Amino acid sequence: MRNSMRIRLALFGALLAVPALRGCKDATSVNLLEIDAFGGVFGTAFLDNNGNGVLDTQDPPLPDVPVVLTVAHGGQVVDSAVTDSTGFFVLGNIPVGAYRLDLGSGALGDSLEAVGSGTDVTVTRGDSARVNFGVSYPMLSVDEVRGTAPGTRVFTSGIAMNPRQSFGDGVVHIQADSLYLRAVNVARANINTGDSLRLLGRVRIDQGEPVLDEVTPYILVSAATIPLPVDLSTATAATAKGGALDAALARIRSGEISDTSTVNGDFHFFVDDGSGKLEVVLRSFLQLNTSGIRPDTILRAKEVTGLLTPLKDETGQVHWRILPRGGADVVIEIKQANLGVAVSADKTSASKGDRVRFTVVLTNAGPVGASQVQVTDSVPVGFTFAAASASNGSYNSGTGIWDLDSVRVGATDTLTIDADVTTDLFGQTVNRATITRMLHEFDPTPANNTATVTVFIVAATQAEEVEPALQALVWHGVDRTQQMSTGYAWSRASRHPSPQR
């Protein structure tokens, strides 16, 4: 940490050497010309507002500041002066020699203190120039600013991560290397994202974190680079990685939306990618359309990019929020979950008293997980429920509903239903499984949301004969359900299907 400020010294030319002439005579009364070499030092002390080391038209003079000339080796004071109302000073009748020229630190005030050495001055015969002192604040890195005592006025530099809106809140976040800093109460300027900036401001603590306040910005290079966000989980962003990423430009992906509200005109909501909640604040001056940001819908936050800022609550605890910079920073998408269902039976034909196992397989091809899924599969006509088992969720035999809280992407969940044949009637019966609900998602391919399997109820003496014939139809490429629907009957005599008359 630097406790005092540096002085920038801009030396233009050398010095004004003014020889003093003095006549005298020696013992022979011959007129001789003796030359005693004296010089003068003059110049202007000014406040180098933009830190460029040059006396510019916008740089104000420093009046009533002491200027001290000392011997280069030894430090004895040779002469001193005080600048006038225009910052001008003159030191005359200085013998030829080597000196140091400094501004007195005691009269500068604020954090402008003279530290280190001044300007080397060599007074030689015939020199003529002026010296300008550009007094400025120290140029600190972002890391040094964050460690500087509050109240200190400093320069720092970095890349703007957001524009300075003329109608906004006057806050600009900057990045230098991998560190970040908030500049608050920034004077109005045409600052755009990616501009290279030099900022002059005073260090203070805001919401528990150091910031640069009362900032005067200087644009060094317009559109110098494109600042890239750091990808974070919602839980990590909510703590700014323990505070290490305070003021960073962050991005989160695939967040569920919840807890929407409007506070003092700003729209607040939370996103959660599964790791924890993060608050997002859309400030009113951005004038964004927030109608599509709602909880409990088929929408989710695909991406949210913004500036991490701290907020200290009434207990003194600090948590971080993400502040998008504009509409492009919030990308909302429809949550699509491509669910599919298939059903099979362990027997294609059965007789009264037989037990048949139906197996329902549910898959999710994504791209998002599905929530509050229901699949309906009732025991077919002619069967009585015996037992059921589900790899995920639970099955209600009374309603025929298989409830699953969630189905992750790539998952394969299975339900088995055991049922006994209890009918005395013969013929075919169909088991049907249908996806009947997803709470917050949209299925882009509903064609695979229903599946069926057919079981034939036959007399006990026919079961062993019918099964091979059914298999033969499959081997010959005849779909069982189709052949029954087109009028095939079974002949016990031929053991093969024949057209009905």
C-alpha positions as CSV (number, residue, x, y, z in Angstrom):
1,M,0.0,0.0,0.0
2,R,1.2,3.5,-0.7
3,N,0.5,6.0,2.0
4,S,1.6,9.1,0.1
5,M,1.5,10.4,-3.4
6,R,4.2,10.7,-6.0
7,I,5.2,13.8,-7.8
8,R,5.5,13.7,-11.6
9,L,8.2,16.1,-12.7
10,A,8.3,17.2,-16.3
11,L,11.6,18.9,-17.1
12,F,11.5,21.0,-20.2
13,G,15.0,22.2,-21.3
14,A,17.6,23.2,-18.8
15,L,18.0,26.4,-16.9
16,L,18.4,30.1,-17.4
17,A,22.0,31.0,-16.5
18,V,22.4,34.7,-16.0
19,P,26.1,35.8,-15.7
20,A,26.7,38.7,-13.3
21,L,29.4,41.0,-14.6
22,R,31.8,42.8,-12.2
23,G,34.8,45.0,-13.1
24,C,38.0,45.4,-11.1
25,K,41.7,46.2,-11.5
26,D,44.8,44.3,-10.5
27,A,48.1,45.7,-9.1
28,T,49.2,46.9,-12.6
29,S,46.1,48.9,-13.0
30,V,45.2,47.0,-16.1
31,N,41.4,46.8,-16.5
32,L,40.2,43.2,-16.2
33,L,36.7,41.7,-16.7
34,E,35.9,39.2,-13.9
35,I,33.0,36.8,-14.6
36,D,31.2,35.2,-11.6
37,A,28.7,32.6,-13.0
38,F,25.3,32.7,-11.6
39,G,22.0,31.3,-13.0
40,G,18.3,31.4,-12.5
41,V,15.7,28.7,-12.3
42,F,12.1,29.5,-13.1
43,G,9.0,27.6,-14.2
44,T,5.4,26.6,-13.4
45,A,4.0,24.1,-10.9
46,F,0.7,22.5,-12.1
47,L,-1.6,19.7,-11.2
48,D,-1.3,17.1,-13.9
49,N,-5.0,16.1,-14.0
50,N,-4.7,13.3,-16.6
51,G,-1.4,12.0,-15.5
52,N,0.3,12.3,-18.8
53,G,3.3,14.4,-17.6
54,V,2.6,17.3,-19.9
55,L,1.3,20.8,-19.0
56,D,-2.1,20.8,-20.9
57,T,-4.6,23.6,-21.1
58,Q,-6.9,21.8,-18.7
59,D,-4.2,21.3,-16.0
60,P,-4.7,23.9,-13.2
61,P,-1.7,25.7,-11.6
62,L,-0.6,25.1,-8.1
63,P,-0.5,28.4,-6.2
64,D,1.2,29.1,-2.9
65,V,3.4,26.0,-3.1
66,P,7.0,26.1,-1.8
67,V,9.8,25.3,-4.3
68,V,13.1,24.3,-2.7
69,L,16.5,24.1,-4.3
70,T,19.1,22.0,-2.5
71,V,22.7,21.0,-3.1
72,A,22.7,17.7,-5.0
73,H,25.3,16.2,-2.6
74,G,24.7,17.2,1.0
75,G,21.1,18.5,0.8
76,Q,21.8,22.0,2.0
77,V,19.1,24.5,1.0
78,V,20.4,27.0,-1.5
79,D,17.2,29.0,-2.2
80,S,13.5,28.7,-2.1
81,A,10.4,30.4,-3.4
82,V,6.6,30.2,-3.3
83,T,4.5,29.9,-6.5
84,D,2.2,32.8,-7.3
85,S,-1.5,32.5,-8.2
86,T,-0.5,31.2,-11.7
87,G,1.9,28.6,-10.3
88,F,4.9,30.6,-11.5
89,F,8.2,30.7,-9.5
90,V,11.6,32.2,-9.9
91,L,14.9,31.3,-8.2
92,G,17.7,33.8,-9.0
93,N,21.4,34.3,-8.3
94,I,22.2,30.6,-8.1
95,P,25.9,29.8,-8.4
96,V,27.0,27.3,-11.1
97,G,26.7,23.8,-9.7
98,A,24.5,20.6,-9.4
99,Y,21.3,20.9,-7.4
100,R,18.0,19.2,-6.6
101,L,14.7,21.0,-7.2
102,D,11.7,19.8,-5.2
103,L,8.2,21.0,-4.3
104,G,7.5,21.3,-0.6
105,S,5.1,18.6,0.5
106,G,3.6,20.3,3.4
107,A,1.5,22.8,1.5
108,L,0.1,20.6,-1.2
109,G,-2.7,19.1,0.8
110,D,-5.0,16.2,-0.1
111,S,-2.7,13.2,-0.8
112,L,-0.2,15.2,-2.9
113,E,2.9,14.7,-1.0
114,A,6.4,14.9,-2.3
115,V,8.1,11.6,-1.9
116,G,11.4,10.3,-3.3
117,S,13.8,12.6,-5.2
118,G,13.1,15.7,-7.2
119,T,14.5,16.9,-10.5
120,D,18.2,17.1,-11.1
121,V,19.3,20.6,-11.9
122,T,22.7,21.6,-13.2
123,V,23.5,25.3,-13.4
124,T,26.0,26.0,-16.1
125,R,27.2,29.1,-17.7
126,G,25.1,30.2,-20.7
127,D,22.1,27.8,-20.1
128,S,18.7,29.3,-20.6
129,A,15.4,27.4,-20.2
130,R,12.5,26.8,-17.8
131,V,11.4,23.9,-15.6
132,N,7.8,22.9,-15.2
133,F,6.7,20.7,-12.3
134,G,3.8,18.4,-13.2
135,V,2.4,17.3,-9.8
136,S,0.1,14.3,-10.1
137,Y,-1.4,11.4,-8.1
138,P,0.3,8.0,-8.2
139,M,-0.6,5.6,-10.9
140,L,-1.6,2.4,-9.0
141,S,-2.5,-1.0,-10.3
142,V,-6.0,-2.3,-9.5
143,D,-4.5,-4.6,-6.9
144,E,-2.8,-1.6,-5.2
145,V,-5.9,0.4,-5.3
146,R,-7.8,-2.3,-3.5
147,G,-5.2,-2.2,-0.8
148,T,-4.9,1.6,-0.5
149,A,-6.3,3.5,2.5
150,P,-9.7,5.0,2.0
151,G,-9.6,8.7,1.2
152,T,-6.5,8.5,-1.0
153,R,-6.8,10.0,-4.4
154,V,-5.1,7.9,-7.1
155,F,-4.9,7.1,-10.8
156,T,-5.6,3.6,-12.1
157,S,-6.2,2.1,-15.5
158,G,-8.1,-0.8,-17.1
159,I,-10.6,-1.9,-19.7
160,A,-14.2,-0.8,-19.4
161,M,-16.5,-3.8,-19.0
162,N,-19.7,-1.8,-19.4
163,P,-20.7,1.5,-21.0
164,R,-21.1,4.7,-19.0
165,Q,-24.8,5.4,-19.7
166,S,-25.7,9.1,-19.6
167,F,-28.9,8.1,-18.0
168,G,-27.5,5.3,-15.9
169,D,-26.1,5.0,-12.4
170,G,-22.6,6.3,-13.2
171,V,-20.9,3.0,-12.4
172,V,-18.1,1.6,-14.6
173,H,-16.4,-1.7,-13.9
174,I,-12.8,-2.1,-15.1
175,Q,-10.6,-5.1,-15.6
176,A,-6.8,-5.1,-15.4
177,D,-5.2,-8.5,-15.9
178,S,-7.4,-10.9,-13.8
179,L,-8.5,-8.2,-11.3
180,Y,-11.6,-6.0,-11.2
181,L,-12.7,-2.7,-9.7
182,R,-15.8,-0.7,-9.5
183,A,-15.7,3.0,-10.3
184,V,-18.7,4.9,-8.9
185,N,-19.9,8.4,-9.4
186,V,-18.1,8.5,-12.7
187,A,-18.3,11.9,-14.5
188,R,-20.3,11.8,-17.7
189,A,-18.3,10.7,-20.7
190,N,-18.8,8.7,-23.8
191,I,-17.4,5.4,-22.5
192,N,-18.1,2.2,-24.3
193,T,-17.4,-1.4,-23.4
194,G,-13.9,-2.3,-24.3
195,D,-12.4,1.2,-24.0
196,S,-9.0,1.5,-22.4
197,L,-9.3,4.0,-19.6
198,R,-7.3,6.0,-17.1
199,L,-9.4,6.9,-14.0
200,L,-8.7,9.5,-11.3
201,G,-10.7,9.0,-8.2
202,R,-10.7,8.6,-4.4
203,V,-10.6,5.2,-2.7
204,R,-13.5,4.4,-0.4
205,I,-15.3,1.4,0.9
206,D,-18.8,0.6,-0.5
207,Q,-20.9,-2.3,0.6
208,G,-17.9,-3.8,2.3
209,E,-15.6,-3.6,-0.8
210,P,-13.1,-1.0,-2.1
211,V,-14.2,1.2,-4.9
212,L,-12.9,4.3,-6.7
213,D,-15.2,7.2,-6.0
214,E,-15.7,10.7,-7.6
215,V,-14.1,9.5,-10.7
216,T,-12.8,11.6,-13.7
217,P,-12.3,9.3,-16.7
218,Y,-9.9,9.6,-19.5
219,I,-10.2,7.5,-22.6
220,L,-6.8,6.2,-23.8
221,V,-7.9,3.9,-26.7
222,S,-11.5,3.5,-27.9
223,A,-12.6,-0.1,-28.4
224,A,-9.2,-1.4,-27.4
225,T,-10.5,-5.0,-26.8
226,I,-13.6,-7.1,-26.1
227,P,-13.8,-8.0,-22.4
228,L,-14.7,-11.7,-22.0
229,P,-16.9,-12.9,-19.1
230,V,-15.7,-15.6,-16.7
231,D,-18.0,-18.6,-16.6
232,L,-19.3,-19.5,-13.1
233,S,-21.8,-21.7,-11.5
234,T,-24.7,-19.8,-9.8
235,A,-23.4,-20.8,-6.4
236,T,-19.9,-19.5,-7.1
237,A,-21.2,-16.3,-8.6
238,A,-23.5,-15.7,-5.5
239,T,-20.3,-15.5,-3.4
240,A,-18.1,-13.9,-6.1
241,K,-15.8,-16.8,-5.4
242,G,-15.4,-15.8,-1.8
243,G,-15.2,-12.1,-2.8
244,A,-12.2,-12.7,-5.1
245,L,-14.4,-11.9,-8.1
246,D,-16.0,-8.8,-6.8
247,A,-16.8,-6.5,-9.7
248,A,-16.1,-9.2,-12.3
249,L,-17.9,-9.7,-15.5
250,A,-19.5,-13.1,-15.1
251,R,-21.7,-15.5,-17.0
252,I,-23.9,-18.3,-15.8
253,R,-25.8,-20.9,-18.0
254,S,-28.9,-23.0,-17.8
255,G,-30.6,-21.5,-14.8
256,E,-34.1,-22.2,-13.5
257,I,-36.1,-18.9,-12.9
258,S,-37.7,-18.2,-9.5
259,D,-38.8,-15.5,-7.1
260,T,-39.5,-12.6,-9.5
261,S,-40.2,-9.2,-8.0
262,T,-40.0,-5.5,-8.7
263,V,-38.2,-3.3,-6.1
264,N,-37.9,0.4,-6.6
265,G,-38.5,0.0,-10.3
266,D,-35.8,-2.7,-10.7
267,F,-36.8,-6.2,-11.8
268,H,-35.3,-8.9,-9.6
269,F,-35.3,-12.7,-10.1
270,F,-33.2,-15.7,-9.1
271,V,-31.6,-18.3,-11.3
272,D,-30.3,-21.7,-10.2
273,D,-28.3,-24.1,-12.4
274,G,-28.6,-26.7,-9.7
275,S,-25.7,-25.5,-7.5
276,G,-27.6,-22.7,-5.7
277,K,-29.5,-19.5,-6.3
278,L,-28.1,-16.3,-7.7
279,E,-30.0,-12.9,-7.7
280,V,-30.2,-11.1,-11.0
281,V,-31.2,-7.4,-11.1
282,L,-32.4,-5.7,-14.3
283,R,-32.1,-2.0,-13.5
284,S,-34.9,0.2,-14.6
285,F,-32.8,2.6,-16.7
286,L,-32.1,-0.3,-19.1
287,Q,-35.8,-0.3,-20.1
288,L,-35.9,-4.0,-20.8
289,N,-39.0,-6.1,-21.5
290,T,-39.3,-8.5,-18.6
291,S,-42.6,-10.1,-19.5
292,G,-41.0,-13.4,-20.6
293,I,-39.1,-13.8,-17.3
294,R,-41.4,-15.8,-15.1
295,P,-41.1,-18.8,-12.7
296,D,-43.1,-22.0,-13.2
297,T,-43.2,-21.7,-17.0
298,I,-41.6,-23.6,-19.8
299,L,-38.9,-20.9,-20.0
300,R,-35.5,-20.9,-18.4
301,A,-32.4,-18.6,-18.5
302,K,-30.1,-20.1,-21.1
303,E,-27.4,-17.5,-20.3
304,V,-27.2,-14.5,-18.0
305,T,-24.1,-12.2,-18.3
306,G,-23.5,-9.3,-16.0
307,L,-21.4,-7.4,-13.4
308,L,-21.0,-8.9,-10.0
309,T,-21.7,-6.4,-7.3
310,P,-21.9,-6.8,-3.5
311,L,-24.9,-5.9,-1.3
312,K,-24.6,-5.8,2.5
313,D,-27.8,-6.7,4.3
314,E,-29.1,-5.5,7.6
315,T,-27.0,-8.2,9.4
316,G,-23.8,-7.0,7.8
317,Q,-23.5,-10.0,5.6
318,V,-22.4,-9.4,2.0
319,H,-23.8,-11.3,-0.9
320,W,-23.3,-10.7,-4.6
321,R,-25.8,-10.0,-7.4
322,I,-25.3,-10.0,-11.1
323,L,-26.3,-6.9,-13.0
324,P,-26.8,-7.4,-16.8
325,R,-25.6,-4.5,-19.0
326,G,-28.4,-4.7,-21.5
327,G,-31.0,-7.0,-23.2
328,A,-28.4,-9.1,-25.0
329,D,-27.0,-10.2,-21.6
330,V,-30.2,-12.2,-20.8
331,V,-31.0,-15.1,-23.1
332,I,-34.3,-16.9,-22.4
333,E,-35.1,-20.2,-24.0
334,I,-37.9,-22.7,-24.1
335,K,-37.0,-25.7,-22.0
336,Q,-37.2,-28.7,-24.4
337,A,-37.2,-32.3,-23.1
338,N,-37.6,-35.0,-25.8
339,L,-39.2,-37.7,-23.8
340,G,-40.0,-41.1,-25.3
341,V,-41.8,-44.2,-24.0
342,A,-41.7,-47.9,-25.0
343,V,-43.7,-50.8,-23.6
344,S,-43.2,-54.6,-23.9
345,A,-44.6,-57.8,-22.4
346,D,-42.9,-61.0,-21.4
347,K,-45.6,-63.0,-23.2
348,T,-47.4,-62.5,-26.4
349,S,-50.3,-64.9,-25.4
350,A,-51.6,-66.0,-22.1
351,S,-54.5,-67.9,-20.6
352,K,-56.6,-67.4,-17.5
353,G,-54.5,-67.7,-14.4
354,D,-51.2,-66.7,-16.2
355,R,-49.1,-63.8,-14.9
356,V,-47.8,-61.3,-17.5
357,R,-45.1,-58.7,-16.8
358,F,-45.4,-55.4,-18.7
359,T,-42.3,-53.3,-18.8
360,V,-42.5,-49.5,-19.5
361,V,-39.2,-47.7,-20.4
362,L,-39.0,-43.9,-20.2
363,T,-36.1,-42.0,-21.8
364,N,-35.1,-38.3,-22.1
365,A,-33.0,-37.2,-25.1
366,G,-32.9,-33.7,-23.7
367,P,-31.6,-31.1,-24.1
368,V,-32.9,-30.3,-20.6
369,G,-34.1,-32.5,-17.8
370,A,-37.9,-32.9,-17.3
371,S,-39.7,-32.1,-14.1
372,Q,-42.9,-33.5,-12.5
373,V,-43.3,-36.2,-15.2
374,Q,-46.3,-38.5,-15.3
375,V,-46.8,-41.7,-17.4
376,T,-50.1,-43.4,-17.4
377,D,-50.3,-47.2,-17.8
378,S,-53.3,-49.0,-16.5
379,V,-53.7,-52.8,-16.3
380,P,-55.4,-54.0,-19.5
381,V,-58.9,-55.3,-19.7
382,G,-59.0,-58.9,-18.6
383,F,-56.1,-58.5,-16.2
384,T,-55.9,-57.9,-12.5
385,F,-53.0,-55.9,-10.9
386,A,-50.6,-58.0,-8.9
387,A,-47.5,-55.9,-8.3
388,A,-45.3,-53.0,-9.6
389,S,-41.8,-51.7,-9.3
390,A,-40.2,-48.5,-10.5
391,S,-36.6,-47.5,-10.8
392,N,-37.6,-43.8,-10.3
393,G,-40.7,-42.4,-8.8
394,S,-43.8,-44.3,-7.7
395,Y,-46.7,-46.1,-9.3
396,N,-50.4,-45.8,-8.2
397,S,-52.2,-49.0,-9.3
398,G,-55.6,-47.3,-8.6
399,T,-55.0,-44.4,-11.1
400,G,-52.5,-46.2,-13.3
401,I,-50.1,-43.1,-12.9
402,W,-46.4,-43.4,-12.7
403,D,-45.1,-40.2,-11.0
404,L,-41.5,-39.1,-11.4
405,D,-40.2,-35.9,-9.8
406,S,-37.6,-35.5,-12.5
407,V,-36.0,-37.3,-15.5
408,R,-32.5,-36.2,-16.2
409,V,-31.0,-35.9,-19.7
410,G,-29.9,-39.3,-20.9
411,A,-31.8,-41.2,-18.3
412,T,-33.6,-44.5,-18.8
413,D,-36.2,-45.2,-16.1
414,T,-38.2,-48.4,-16.0
415,L,-41.6,-49.4,-14.6
416,T,-42.6,-53.1,-14.4
417,I,-46.2,-54.1,-13.8
418,D,-47.2,-57.7,-13.0
419,A,-50.8,-58.6,-13.8
420,D,-52.8,-61.8,-13.8
421,V,-55.2,-62.9,-16.5
422,T,-58.6,-63.2,-14.9
423,T,-61.1,-63.1,-17.8
424,D,-62.9,-66.0,-19.4
425,L,-63.1,-64.3,-22.7
426,F,-60.6,-64.9,-25.5
427,G,-59.1,-62.3,-27.9
428,Q,-56.5,-59.6,-27.9
429,T,-56.0,-56.9,-25.2
430,V,-53.7,-53.9,-25.5
431,N,-51.5,-52.4,-22.8
432,R,-50.9,-48.7,-23.5
433,A,-48.3,-46.4,-21.9
434,T,-48.6,-42.6,-22.4
435,I,-46.6,-39.6,-21.2
436,T,-49.3,-37.4,-19.8
437,R,-47.4,-34.5,-18.2
438,M,-44.2,-32.5,-17.9
439,L,-44.6,-29.5,-15.6
440,H,-42.1,-26.9,-16.9
441,E,-40.9,-28.3,-20.2
442,F,-42.0,-28.7,-23.8
443,D,-41.6,-31.9,-25.8
444,P,-40.6,-31.1,-29.4
445,T,-41.4,-34.7,-30.7
446,P,-44.7,-35.8,-29.1
447,A,-45.0,-38.7,-31.6
448,N,-43.0,-41.0,-29.3
449,N,-45.0,-40.2,-26.2
450,T,-47.3,-43.2,-26.5
451,A,-46.5,-46.9,-27.0
452,T,-48.6,-50.1,-27.0
453,V,-48.1,-53.9,-26.7
454,T,-50.7,-56.5,-27.5
455,V,-51.3,-59.8,-25.6
456,F,-53.7,-62.5,-26.9
457,I,-55.9,-64.2,-24.4
458,V,-56.5,-67.9,-25.4
459,A,-57.7,-71.1,-23.9
460,A,-55.2,-72.9,-21.8
461,T,-54.9,-75.8,-24.3
462,Q,-54.2,-73.3,-27.1
463,A,-51.5,-71.2,-25.4
464,E,-48.6,-73.5,-26.4
465,E,-49.9,-73.7,-30.0
466,V,-50.7,-70.0,-30.5
467,E,-47.3,-68.7,-29.3
468,P,-45.2,-70.3,-32.1
469,A,-47.7,-69.1,-34.7
470,L,-47.5,-65.6,-33.4
471,Q,-43.7,-65.8,-33.5
472,A,-44.0,-67.1,-37.1
473,L,-45.9,-64.1,-38.1
474,V,-43.2,-61.9,-36.6
475,W,-40.6,-63.9,-38.5
476,H,-42.5,-63.3,-41.8
477,G,-42.7,-59.6,-41.2
478,V,-46.4,-59.5,-40.2
479,D,-47.2,-57.2,-37.3
480,R,-49.4,-58.9,-34.8
481,T,-51.7,-56.0,-34.2
482,Q,-52.1,-55.3,-37.9
483,Q,-52.9,-58.9,-38.7
484,M,-55.6,-59.1,-36.1
485,S,-57.1,-55.8,-37.2
486,T,-57.3,-57.1,-40.8
487,G,-59.4,-60.1,-39.9
488,Y,-57.1,-63.0,-39.1
489,A,-58.6,-65.8,-37.0
490,W,-56.9,-68.9,-35.5
491,S,-57.6,-72.4,-36.7
492,R,-56.8,-75.1,-34.2
493,A,-56.8,-77.7,-36.9
494,S,-54.2,-76.0,-39.1
495,R,-52.3,-74.4,-36.3
496,H,-51.9,-71.4,-38.7
497,P,-53.9,-68.2,-39.1
498,S,-56.5,-68.1,-41.9
499,P,-58.8,-65.3,-43.2
500,Q,-62.1,-65.0,-41.4
501,R,-65.2,-65.5,-43.5
